[in-house]
Amino acid sequence: MNEERQPESVLRATGLAKTYAEGSLRTPVFDGLDIEVHAGETVAILGASGAGKSTLLHLLGGLDTPTAGEVYVAGQKMSALSDAARGKLRNRALGFVYQFHHLLPEFTALENVMLPVLLGGTQVPEAAARARELLESVGLGHRLGHKPGELSGGERQRTAVARALVNKPACVMGDEPTGNLDEKTAANVFGQMLELNRAHRTSLVLVTHDRSLARKLDRVMELHEGKLRQL
């Protein structure tokens, strides 16, 4: 009798701990966290302000180094890679969307979305075609040549979502991606983000304080008093 095949793991952390040190003062954020995200799965991480949600996301995305524990992205152990190799893996396997869009103000929407592809070594025509296709899919085909300062808040976030997906990552990491938008615009951007993730079969790890948004994902976890629990 064949065993049921387990879904592929795109992101995994074991025994994850983070302690901040300032002089002799040690401030533990959490200790011994385990989490696994499978291909195509959407996971929400809830928690109060200051609970360490953003810290956890940064560790999972290889943007910060854990005090203890290991993070595996697309099967590769992050601690075993050089800084350059980690950067390449992040650019290829992960996409990031933050509360503030972090678009480069001097570049157009099209150019901002093209950047991760160009950094990966893709030629300009292909990068432009992929960026244009994604911007059109989020309703911004008519805003390709506009710079961030000429876009609304919702348009800037949709551009950031397109940028996160342009390299066809295994997983998108969202840190309160709609937290700076009004309720109607937030719902619209979040809906498009989910739709795109499902269309591209990309996993999503979303840090949020919004339980109504979290309930729309496959799985909800909560970070509370240094512990991560399934809800």
N, C-alpha and C positions, 0 to 999 in steps of 0.2 A: 504494500500500500504506500503510495507516494505521500510524502509530507507536504503540507500546504506551504507554498513558497512565500517567504516573508517579503514585504515591500522593500524596495531599495532605500537605504538610508542616505539622505543628502547632507544631513547635519546631525552631529552627535557630540555630546559633551559628557564626560564622566568625572565625578569627584571635583567639580568645579568650585573654586574658592577665590575670593578677592578680599584683600585687606589693604587699606590705605595707611601709609605711614607718614607721619610728620614729626620729625625729631624722635622723642621717645613715645609719642602717642601712636597707638595702633587702633584703627577703626575697621572692624570686620564688617563687610557688607553681606556676605553669605559664605557658606562653607558646605562642601560636599553635595553640590547640585548635580543631578543627572537629567538629561533631556535628549530625546531623539526625534527627528523630524523626517518623515518618509517622503518619497517622490510624489509630488502633486498634492501633498497634504497642506491644509491651512491651519495654523495654530495661533491662538491669541494668548498673550501673557498679560494678565491684569495685575494691578498693584497700586497702592497709594503712592502719592508723591514722596520721593525719597526712599522708596522700598528697594531700589537698585535695579529697576527694569532696564533703564538705558545702559547701565553698566553691564548687565547680563547680555544685552544685545550686542554691545561693542566687543565683548569677549567671544561670543559666538561668531561674530563676523570678522574676527582676527584684527580688530582695530585697537585692541588693548590686550595686555598679557595677563593671564590669571596668576594668582599667587600659588595655586596648586591645581592639579587636575589637567585634563587634556581635552582639546577640541579637535574634531575631525570634520573636514569639509570635503565633500565628494570623495570620502574614503581616505583622504590624506591628513596625516597628523600635522597640525599647524606648527607645533613646537619643533618639529624636525626640519622645517624649511627655513631657508635664509630669508632675510627681509624682502629681497627682490622676488624670490619664488612665492612668498606669501602674497605680495602685491599682485603678481600675475594670477594667482589662484583666485584671489578676491575679485579681480576684474573679470575673470572668465566665469566663475561659478556663482557669484553673489551679486545682487543688485540692492541698492540702498535708497530708501525714501525717508526723509526726515520731516519734522514739523515745519521747519523752514526750508524752503526748496533748495538752497545752496546752488542755484544756477549762476553761471558766470555772467555778470551784467553786460560785458562788452560783446558777448556773442549772441547770435539769434537763437530762437527756439530750435531750429534745425541743427545749428552748429553745436549747441549744448548737448543735444541727444546723440549727435555723431561722435562726440569725444571719446566715450569708453570704447567704441569700436575702433577708432583710429589708434588709440593707445594699445590695442591688441594686435595692431599690425595690418588691419584691413585697409585696402585702398579706398580713396575718397569716393569714387562713384558708387561702390557697393555700400559703404557706410552711409552715404546720403540717401540711398534707396531704402535701406532698412529704417533709418530715422524717419524719413518721410512717411513710410507705411504705418509706423507706430503712431506718429502724430496725427495722421488722418484717422486712425482707429479710435483716438480719444477726442475726435471732433475739432482738431486744430490744424487741419489742412490749409485753412485760409490764414494761419498765423505763423507760417514757417519762417518768414523773414523778420518777425518782430522780436525785439529784445525784451528781456524780463521786465524792465521798467514800463513797457508798453502793454503788458499783459495783466489781466485781473489775477487776484489771489488764486482762484480756482484754476485758471489757465496755467499759472506757474506750477501748481501742484500736479496738474495733468502732464505737463511737460516733464516734471521730475519723475513721474511714474513711467512715462515712455522711456526716459533715459535709463531707469533701473532695469527695464526689460530688453533693451536694445541688444545686449550681448547674449540673449537667450540663456539667462542664468538658471542654475538648478534651483535657487532659492532667492526670494526677495525678502529683505529685512526692512520692516517699517517701524519707525519710532514716532508714534503719535502723528502719522502723516496727514491727518485731517484736523489736528488739534488747534490750528491757527485759522480755521475757516468757520463761517457761519453754518448753522445746522443744515440748511438746504444744500449749500455748496458742498459741505462735508459728505452728505449722503450721496450726492452725485459722483464726487471724486472716488469715494470708497467703492461705490457700485461698479464704476468703470475699472477700478483697480482689481477687484475680484473677478470681473468678467475677463479681463486680460490674462490674469493668472491662470484661470481655468482654460482659456483658449490656448495658452502656450504650455499648459501642464506644468507650470512652475509652482514650487512650494512657496508658502508665505508664512513668515513669522512676524506677527504684529504685536508690538508693545502699545498698550492703550489703557486708559482709565475708564473708557466708555463700554459698559457692559452690553448695551444694545448692539453695538458694532461687533463686539467679541462673540456674541451668540450666533452671528452669521457665519462663523468659521467652523471647521470640522471639530476642533478640539479647543477647550479653554483651560488654561492653567493660571494659578495665582501665586505671585511672589509675596509672601507675608512673613515678617520676622525672620528673614534669612532662609526660609524654606519654600520650595516650589511644590505646589500640590495640584492634582487634577481636580477640576470642578465638574 
